[in-house]
Amino acid sequence: MHHTIGDMPGRQLLVQLVADCVVHSWDLATAIGVDPGLDTELAYEFYVPRMHEDVMYAYGWFKPPARPLPEGATPLQRLIRLVGR
């Protein structure tokens, strides 16, 4: 598949598109003060193993985490932290 960041297998592009939807759903829900209703295990288990922090942060796609995770953080909180929220 062709993408603005380069050509990649369709499977890899799908991972990025799903993650994008999860993160932006969280953004919108947080902005309007509602529960995002996301399957936190699916979001984290699907996306995080496919994330490569050296690439994410080196190319400026995401900011490195600015604060530590709270103790007992949920999978969704861990994902959101990894993408600099």
trRosetta pair geometry for C-beta under 8 A, 3 or more apart (Angstrom, degrees):
i j d omega theta_ij theta_ji phi_ij phi_ji
1 7 6.9 162 80 -153 39 63
1 8 6.0 -28 60 69 88 68
1 9 7.1 43 13 152 92 15
1 10 4.9 107 -31 -88 120 64
1 13 4.6 -48 72 -19 149 154
2 7 5.4 -34 -102 -97 60 78
3 6 6.4 -2 68 58 86 35
3 7 7.2 149 24 -97 74 25
3 8 6.1 -17 16 22 123 108
3 13 5.8 180 -55 -111 133 112
3 16 7.7 57 -139 71 163 154
5 8 7.8 11 86 -22 96 126
5 59 7.7 64 -138 161 119 159
8 12 4.4 -92 158 79 122 131
8 13 5.6 145 85 -51 112 87
9 12 4.8 94 62 4 82 102
9 13 7.3 -152 96 -3 45 86
10 13 5.6 -56 -148 38 37 111
10 14 6.2 42 153 -24 68 103
11 14 5.7 -53 -151 32 30 114
11 15 6.8 35 150 -21 62 101
12 15 5.7 -48 -155 29 36 114
12 16 6.8 32 150 -15 64 104
12 50 7.8 178 -131 -172 70 127
13 16 5.7 -56 -153 38 36 111
13 17 6.2 33 152 -19 69 107
14 17 5.7 -56 -144 38 32 110
14 18 6.2 32 158 -18 66 105
15 18 6.1 -57 -148 37 26 108
15 19 6.3 24 156 -16 63 110
15 46 7.3 -167 -133 155 83 91
15 47 6.7 142 -173 -116 89 65
15 50 4.9 -88 -173 128 149 164
16 19 5.8 -57 -146 39 30 111
16 20 6.2 35 154 -24 64 107
17 20 5.5 -50 -147 33 31 116
17 21 6.6 32 154 -18 63 103
18 21 5.8 -56 -154 35 32 111
18 22 6.4 32 151 -19 66 106
18 46 6.5 -63 119 131 143 138
18 47 6.9 -149 101 -77 103 102
19 22 5.6 -54 -148 36 34 112
19 23 6.2 27 159 -14 68 108
19 43 7.9 111 -118 -160 61 79
19 46 7.8 -160 -71 107 82 101
19 47 4.5 116 -96 -124 107 130
19 51 8.0 129 -120 -75 157 101
19 83 7.9 164 168 -75 110 141
20 23 6.1 -57 -143 40 27 105
20 24 6.1 13 163 -7 64 113
21 24 6.2 -62 -138 46 24 101
21 25 6.0 30 159 -24 63 109
22 25 5.9 -57 -148 33 24 112
22 26 6.6 24 153 -17 61 105
22 38 6.0 94 -145 -144 86 142
22 43 4.6 142 -150 -131 147 113
22 47 6.8 -119 42 -38 152 150
22 79 7.1 -36 129 140 133 148
23 26 5.7 -55 -154 35 32 112
23 27 6.4 38 147 -24 65 104
23 79 7.5 -132 -83 141 86 106
23 80 7.0 147 -126 -109 80 68
23 83 5.4 -56 -119 91 139 168
23 85 7.4 179 -157 -33 98 136
24 27 5.1 -41 -143 31 41 119
24 28 6.3 40 158 -17 67 101
25 28 6.0 -55 -148 38 30 108
25 29 6.2 27 155 -15 64 110
25 36 5.3 106 134 -162 93 114
25 38 6.1 129 103 -72 131 118
26 29 5.9 -59 -143 41 28 109
26 30 6.0 29 159 -20 65 111
26 36 4.9 -29 -102 -85 55 161
26 38 6.6 -39 -69 -13 89 148
26 76 7.0 169 -98 -179 134 112
26 80 5.8 -130 145 -97 161 118
26 85 7.2 124 113 99 126 177
27 30 6.0 -63 -150 38 23 109
27 31 6.3 23 155 -21 62 111
27 85 7.3 -132 -86 -113 84 138
28 31 5.7 -56 -147 34 29 113
28 32 6.5 1 163 4 65 109
28 36 7.8 110 69 -113 78 96
29 32 6.5 -73 -147 49 26 91
29 33 8.0 -117 166 54 55 10
29 34 5.0 -96 -155 76 81 80
29 35 6.5 -38 -176 123 132 16
29 36 3.6 -162 26 -83 165 76
29 37 7.5 -172 -106 12 149 76
30 33 7.5 34 -174 -73 28 33
30 36 7.3 -14 -38 -55 72 110
36 76 7.8 177 61 -169 133 150
38 42 7.9 -132 166 62 81 100
38 43 5.5 28 156 -41 123 139
38 76 6.0 123 86 -110 122 136
39 42 3.9 32 108 21 118 118
39 43 6.3 154 85 -20 65 86
40 43 5.6 -54 -143 36 32 113
40 44 6.1 20 163 -10 67 110
40 74 5.3 -32 178 155 157 116
40 75 4.6 135 152 66 95 99
40 76 3.7 -84 -127 -33 102 104
40 79 7.9 -166 -157 11 75 125
41 44 6.1 -64 -145 44 27 102
41 45 5.6 14 166 -9 68 118
41 75 5.5 99 -96 36 42 159
42 45 6.2 -59 -128 46 23 102
42 46 5.6 17 171 -16 63 119
43 46 6.4 -65 -141 39 14 105
43 47 6.1 -18 173 8 55 122
43 75 6.7 145 72 123 88 107
43 76 5.7 50 71 -100 139 81
43 79 5.5 -93 134 -6 106 170
44 47 6.6 -74 -134 48 19 92
44 48 5.3 3 -172 -9 64 124
44 75 3.2 -112 -4 174 157 110
44 76 6.4 -111 -46 -64 106 40
44 78 6.0 58 -125 68 127 111
44 79 5.0 -132 -95 -47 76 114
45 48 7.2 -32 -96 35 14 101
45 49 7.3 8 -173 -6 45 112
45 75 7.0 -18 -32 -162 73 150
46 49 7.9 -110 162 33 13 96
46 50 7.6 -23 150 6 52 122
47 50 6.0 -86 -162 45 36 104
47 51 6.4 42 152 -41 77 104
47 79 6.1 67 76 -131 130 123
48 51 5.5 -45 -147 12 39 118
48 75 7.9 -120 -14 -166 139 93
48 78 7.0 3 -88 119 147 112
48 79 6.0 -113 -62 -96 103 85
48 82 6.7 143 -115 -4 94 168
51 56 6.2 3 -171 -42 96 139
51 82 6.3 51 143 158 170 142
52 55 4.4 44 95 19 109 112
52 56 6.4 160 82 -18 55 89
53 56 5.4 -55 -135 39 35 113
53 57 5.8 13 174 -3 72 112
53 64 7.9 64 -169 -112 108 87
53 82 7.4 -104 -95 -159 100 100
54 57 6.9 -64 -140 46 18 95
54 58 5.7 18 164 -21 59 123
55 58 5.9 -58 -129 39 24 109
55 59 6.1 2 178 0 63 114
55 61 7.6 20 132 11 74 131
56 59 7.2 -86 -160 43 12 92
56 61 5.0 -90 -154 63 60 117
56 62 4.9 -11 168 33 106 110
56 82 7.8 16 121 160 168 91
56 83 7.7 -102 -173 -110 137 63
57 60 7.6 37 -174 -75 34 28
57 61 7.6 -80 -65 45 23 79
57 62 6.4 -58 -82 75 61 80
57 63 7.5 53 -123 -160 86 19
57 64 5.1 36 -120 -65 134 88
62 82 7.4 30 138 137 160 61
62 83 4.7 -110 -128 -153 141 56
62 84 4.5 180 179 -7 89 120
63 66 6.9 11 127 -47 122 98
63 84 3.5 110 58 -136 81 142
64 84 6.7 62 50 -92 10 97
65 68 7.7 84 139 -93 127 27
65 69 7.8 -34 -168 -49 152 78
65 81 4.9 26 -115 170 122 89
65 82 6.7 -37 -59 -95 108 29
65 84 6.5 -139 -84 -98 41 49
66 84 7.0 69 -18 -152 93 70
67 81 7.8 -103 71 -134 72 107
69 73 4.3 -67 178 -27 112 152
69 77 6.6 114 -146 131 99 108
69 78 6.3 11 -117 -99 142 71
69 81 5.6 -68 -85 -52 91 173
70 73 5.2 127 63 -72 72 89
70 77 7.0 -53 39 163 98 151
73 77 4.1 -127 -169 92 98 129
73 78 5.4 121 122 -56 124 80
73 81 7.4 -15 -169 -13 156 139
74 77 4.6 100 51 4 75 102
74 78 7.2 -136 95 -5 42 85
75 78 5.6 -54 -151 34 35 113
75 79 6.5 35 152 -19 67 103
76 79 5.6 -51 -148 35 35 112
76 80 6.2 34 155 -19 67 106
77 80 5.8 -53 -142 39 30 111
77 81 6.3 34 155 -21 63 106
78 81 5.8 -54 -149 35 29 112
78 82 6.5 32 153 -23 63 105
79 82 5.8 -56 -153 31 32 113
79 83 6.8 11 157 -4 65 107
80 83 6.3 -67 -152 44 31 99
80 85 4.5 -64 176 61 89 125
81 84 7.8 62 179 -58 33 15
81 85 6.9 -93 -83 59 28 73
